Amino acid sequence: MAEKANILDESAINRALTRIAHEIIERNKGIDHCILVGIKTRGAFLANRLAEKIEKIEGKPIRIGELDISLYRDDLGLKYENKEPLVKQVDINYSLADEKVVLIDDVLYTGRTVRAAMDAVMDLGRPSSIQLGVLVDRGHRELPIRPDFVGKNIPTSSEEKVVVNLVETDSEDSVTIHSR
């Protein structure tokens, strides 16, 4: 895959996350009854960054958790030899009942990951609402899912791939488009 365009650099990602943090606070009239849930892997790192920004703004921490949705994906083939789904980690140490859950992911594409994350959240309790924040919305939805908080809308073709690199896993912060 050849890199086609550099869409966001470190500064642009930081600005987008700062804006999303403010929007989460504003939409929810503060952070009481809110829980950020990062969808592993990069969504969890972004949720941690958002939590730091929100704490600086609000002066108190927001609750945070992580979710690995592999078990809930209908299009991933991760299974043991006995055909049972491979159970992944859920790291949410709070009751989600009647709470406002804000799912965080890096890229929104078809909506299948978000649908799987919503299924996982509902298995853990019935929140009062589920909101969605993404760093990048690239379009091409297959399900009726839309983000509440978006860092950047990037129109793409289905032949292109959006690559999010984060310091925590990739040694740099960037969002690029690659041609297949």
PyMOL commands that set and color helices and strands:
alter all, ss='L'
color gray80, all
select helices_A, chain A and resi 10-27+42-58+70-72+112-124+167-170
alter helices_A, ss='H'
color red, helices_A
select strands_A, chain A and resi 2-8+34-39+63-67+90-91+100-108+129-137+149-153+160-165+174-179
alter strands_A, ss='S'
color yellow, strands_A
deselect
rebuild
show_as cartoon
